[in-house]
Amino acid sequence: MKPVTPRLHGFLDYGSCALMLAAPHLLKLSPTARKVSYALAGSYLLVSALTDYPLAIRREIPFPVHGKTELSTIPALLLTASLQEGSRERAYFLALASTVAGAYALTDWEANPDS
């Protein structure tokens, strides 16, 4: 059994959005890396707000579809990391990809969305 419920996944999602907004400034990432991180935060926030789980604003996206959407961002994050000129920026996007992969692997995508 996977330990991350839809409710807990929602907290992780919103926390990740906050991280993607704050970290680029705190880590002094390049302007390009900051813009990419802010765009990712916005897209994650939108998907999170519309996912069928307890922390959503409007429950439109089925929770398993949310998972597939999240999973599809991993190649984009890896590509973004490979295109970065600075090692700090590269490490940041690799860490994001790892975080998404970990959250995906630990989440019970078939759980009742209200759990």
Helices and strands as residue ranges (DSSP letters): H 6-26, H 31-49, H 63-83, H 87-106
